[in-house]
Each structure stands twice: as structure tokens, then as C-alpha cells.
Amino acid sequence: MSSPITYPVFRTPDSALALSVARRLVAIGDRQHAEVSVDVELRTVPEVLRIREALPDAWFRKEDADDWVRDPSDPTGLHGGVHAPDLPSDPEFLSPQLPLWASMEYRPVGSIEDGFAALVGSNIGEIWWSGLIWPDVPELDLHGEPNNARVFLLFNSRHIGVG
């Protein structure tokens, strides 16, 4: 059994520098089975439409638990997620759904990080790399760790699991 523990190791307002540091950490691990995922919170209709256009393979969803209680039938499809091409662009539909979250999960490492980091802006977001294996460090009596070998890069937040 393992215990997931997260340590903040670097803070900066410079997203390019933060991405560079995160990539250096990812490079320490065995990346044979690694994947990368992204998530961003969108609080305005223009932001939803901008991200929908920029990330046509993203999935949009609601994270509002109260909405589930109000309408468990989910006529919007946003509780389970709506693929960007299927997301209506009508502001009258989108406004009452806000905030929305856009995600792209389990992609090849190196495939989405740069574009996503450039798009986040002032939104809360994260990039996380999973499927890594931390190497053995015999001089410290540490054995390789596959169970909780992840790197998170947070944008405009200090908490993992922004969504």
C-alpha cells in the first residue's frame, strides 16, 4: 500500500518556466507508460468558446453538485461530459451552465502541454503527468515507485484536483 503525498517544489507566475521545471521532473521518471492530462475551469462564455475552438478534442463538463440534485436527468449532457464539437455555442445555453471545465486526458507526453499552457491565461487549470515510475535511489535506500509517481503543474491555484 502506498500513500499519495504531494509536495510543492516550485512556484512562479511564469507559466513557461513552470512548464520547463515540471518537464525536468517528469524526465527523472521512467516514461515508458506515462501520459499527460489537462483540465481548466472556464467562468465566462467567451472563455468557453475560445477553449472550444482551441482544443477541439476537449470534453466539457459541469462540476456543480447542486445541479445534480436540481436536475438528475441532466438534459445538457454536461454531467457526463460533452465533446467540444457537440458543445452548443449559444450563449443563452452556456451562461446558466457556468462554470464549465474542459479536459483532455491520457494523451502522449509532449502532445498537449505547450498549447495548453499558452491557453490557460488567468483561468484555474492543471497539467498532470501520470504513469511515471520514479527510479531507485540506492544510496538513500529508496526503491522505484510506480504507484504515486505523478507530476502536477497548477495554474492560478495551489490545490491539486482543481476540477
C-alpha positions as CSV (number, residue, x, y, z in Angstrom):
1,M,0.0,0.0,0.0
2,S,1.2,3.4,-0.8
3,S,0.4,6.9,0.5
4,P,-0.1,9.7,-2.0
5,I,1.8,12.7,-0.8
6,T,2.2,15.9,-2.8
7,Y,5.0,18.3,-2.3
8,P,5.1,21.8,-3.7
9,V,8.5,22.2,-5.2
10,F,8.4,25.4,-7.2
11,R,6.2,28.5,-7.6
12,T,6.4,31.1,-10.2
13,P,4.0,33.4,-12.2
14,D,5.9,32.4,-15.4
15,S,4.0,29.6,-17.0
16,A,6.7,28.8,-19.5
17,L,9.3,28.5,-16.7
18,A,6.9,26.4,-14.6
19,L,6.3,24.0,-17.6
20,S,10.1,23.7,-18.0
21,V,10.6,22.8,-14.4
22,A,7.7,20.3,-14.5
23,R,9.2,18.7,-17.6
24,R,12.6,18.3,-15.8
25,L,10.8,16.5,-13.0
26,V,9.0,14.2,-15.5
27,A,12.3,13.4,-17.2
28,I,13.6,11.9,-13.9
29,G,11.0,9.1,-14.1
30,D,10.7,6.2,-16.4
31,R,8.2,7.5,-19.0
32,Q,7.5,4.3,-20.9
33,H,3.9,4.2,-19.8
34,A,3.5,7.9,-18.9
35,E,0.5,10.0,-20.1
36,V,-0.4,13.6,-19.7
37,S,-3.8,15.2,-18.9
38,V,-5.1,18.8,-18.7
39,D,-8.1,20.5,-17.0
40,V,-9.2,24.1,-17.0
41,E,-12.1,25.9,-15.3
42,L,-13.9,28.4,-17.5
43,R,-16.1,31.0,-15.9
44,T,-17.3,33.1,-18.9
45,V,-18.9,32.2,-22.2
46,P,-16.1,33.9,-24.3
47,E,-13.6,31.6,-22.5
48,V,-15.7,28.5,-23.1
49,L,-15.9,29.4,-26.8
50,R,-12.2,30.3,-27.0
51,I,-11.1,26.9,-25.5
52,R,-13.7,25.0,-27.5
53,E,-12.1,26.4,-30.7
54,A,-8.5,26.0,-29.5
55,L,-9.0,22.4,-28.1
56,P,-11.4,20.7,-30.5
57,D,-10.8,17.3,-28.8
58,A,-11.6,18.6,-25.3
59,W,-14.5,17.4,-23.2
60,F,-16.6,20.0,-21.3
61,R,-18.4,19.2,-18.1
62,K,-20.1,20.7,-15.0
63,E,-18.7,20.2,-11.5
64,D,-21.7,21.7,-9.7
65,A,-23.1,19.1,-7.3
66,D,-26.1,21.2,-6.6
67,D,-27.0,21.0,-10.3
68,W,-27.1,17.2,-10.0
69,V,-29.7,17.5,-7.2
70,R,-31.8,20.1,-9.1
71,D,-31.9,18.0,-12.3
72,P,-30.6,14.4,-12.1
73,S,-31.9,13.8,-15.6
74,D,-29.1,16.1,-16.9
75,P,-30.7,17.3,-20.2
76,T,-27.5,19.2,-21.0
77,G,-25.2,16.2,-21.1
78,L,-22.7,18.2,-19.1
79,H,-22.7,16.0,-16.1
80,G,-21.1,13.2,-18.1
81,G,-19.2,15.4,-20.5
82,V,-19.8,16.9,-23.9
83,H,-17.2,16.7,-26.7
84,A,-16.1,20.1,-28.0
85,P,-17.7,19.7,-31.5
86,D,-21.0,18.8,-29.8
87,L,-21.0,21.7,-27.3
88,P,-23.6,24.3,-28.3
89,S,-22.1,27.8,-28.9
90,D,-25.3,29.6,-27.9
91,P,-24.6,32.0,-25.0
92,E,-28.2,31.5,-23.8
93,F,-27.4,27.8,-23.3
94,L,-23.9,28.2,-22.0
95,S,-24.4,31.1,-19.4
96,P,-26.5,29.1,-17.0
97,Q,-24.1,26.2,-17.1
98,L,-21.0,28.2,-15.9
99,P,-18.5,27.4,-14.7
100,L,-17.6,24.7,-17.1
101,W,-14.5,22.6,-17.1
102,A,-12.6,21.5,-20.2
103,S,-10.4,18.4,-20.1
104,M,-8.2,16.3,-22.3
105,E,-7.0,13.1,-20.6
106,Y,-4.4,10.4,-21.0
107,R,-2.5,11.8,-24.1
108,P,1.1,11.1,-25.1
109,V,3.6,13.0,-23.1
110,G,4.7,16.1,-25.1
111,S,1.5,16.3,-27.2
112,I,-0.6,19.0,-25.5
113,E,1.4,20.7,-22.7
114,D,2.7,23.7,-24.7
115,G,-0.6,24.5,-26.3
116,F,-2.5,24.1,-23.1
117,A,0.0,26.2,-21.0
118,A,-0.4,29.0,-23.6
119,L,-4.2,28.9,-23.4
120,V,-4.8,28.8,-19.7
121,G,-4.4,32.6,-19.1
122,S,-5.9,33.7,-15.8
123,N,-8.1,30.5,-15.6
124,I,-7.5,27.9,-12.9
125,G,-6.0,24.9,-14.6
126,E,-3.6,22.0,-14.3
127,I,-1.4,19.7,-16.3
128,W,-0.6,16.3,-14.7
129,W,1.7,13.5,-15.9
130,S,0.8,10.1,-14.6
131,G,2.1,6.6,-15.3
132,L,5.6,7.5,-14.4
133,I,8.0,5.3,-12.4
134,W,10.4,7.0,-10.0
135,P,13.8,5.4,-10.2
136,D,15.7,3.5,-7.5
137,V,18.0,5.7,-5.4
138,P,20.0,3.0,-3.6
139,E,22.3,5.5,-1.7
140,L,19.1,6.7,0.0
141,D,17.6,3.3,0.3
142,L,14.7,4.3,-2.0
143,H,13.2,1.8,-4.3
144,G,11.4,2.6,-7.6
145,E,7.9,3.9,-7.1
146,P,5.2,3.4,-9.7
147,N,2.1,3.9,-7.6
148,N,2.1,7.6,-6.9
149,A,4.6,8.8,-9.5
150,R,3.0,11.9,-10.8
151,V,3.9,15.5,-11.5
152,F,1.3,18.3,-11.4
153,L,1.6,21.8,-12.8
154,L,-1.0,24.1,-11.4
155,F,-2.1,27.4,-12.9
156,N,-3.7,30.1,-10.7
157,S,-4.3,27.6,-7.9
158,R,-2.5,25.9,-5.0
159,H,-4.7,22.8,-4.9
160,I,-4.4,19.6,-6.9
161,G,-7.7,18.4,-8.4
162,V,-8.9,21.7,-9.4
163,G,-11.9,20.1,-11.1
